[in-house]
Amino acid sequence: MRRRAGLGLLAALGSVVVWASTYPLYKVAYRSIDPVAFMGVRYLIVAAVAGVVVARRRPMRHVHRRDRRLVLVAGLFGYGFLEFFFALGLERTTATASAVLIATHPIVAVGMLAFWQRRRPGRSEVVGLAVGFAGVVVFLGGVAVFVRAGAGDLLSLLTGVSFGVYGAIVARLGGRVRDADLLAITLLVGGVFGSVVAMPALLAQDWGAVRPVAWGVAAYACVFPVVVGVFLWGWALRVRGVARTAPIGFLEPLFAGALAAAFLGERPSLLNVAGASLVIAGVAVATFGGTRDELVAVAEPAPR
């Protein structure tokens, strides 16, 4: 079980690195393509591929009737709403700020799961999430940032909420739905929703003005953050549990900030560094806190 838990940790870290890479890459793509049109291209491609997979494998027949509604809702939040809010938010704020605000999703995931299970979060969960969230606040310059937050910041927060809901639903399903089936269904649901919402932007876009680098980013975005990142994260949630996996999402803004500094010229302040330190501390407490028995229990797959 320890080995399985360790692989789950590596899977979660891998997904976070993949997602962090999208912030600077999307910013580059937005220089020649409308953000919603960019997401629309992804929605169309992903919906088409997922549609073929669903038509051939018919994964919904393997999903129990009581879980079908949850799977469909997971598709709306985990890919449909999330990607739409992400595109609009990233366009209107910095890559670093967007990543930090989206990293609040573990608060939503752990809170929702505790409510569904009618239990109180453990001490290490509460302390780790509190310290990590404090790091997010310090990173942005203090509590007042939420009062003067702009549209991009608020949309990024909505992205975090959407991702948190998705994480809580995946954890509640408890492994009753196979990873590949869940991925295919959620991508199809979210892709169809997003394609409809993005259609006006797709029709209005001047496609002749789109640079090759934007097409390259679009191709990367259709595979790595959507398929690889989501699959790894979902698997990590199952083998480690949401309480020990979700806080790892706090590391995403650190990777994103480093990439934004390298490729976009964004430079961290002293507050950014202090906040990042708190984020790392929060992840360590929430992820590795607790007794040996608790860690083994979290690594066990949930009962069917």
Salt bridges, closest charged atoms under 4 A:
ASP67 OD1 - ARG176 NH2 2.82
GLU83 OE1 - ARG42 NH1 2.77
GLU91 OE1 - ARG92 NH1 2.84
GLU125 OE1 - ARG119 NH1 3.61
ASP179 OD1 - ARG238 NH1 2.92
ASP181 OD1 - ARG57 NH2 3.39
ASP181 OD2 - ARG178 NE 2.90
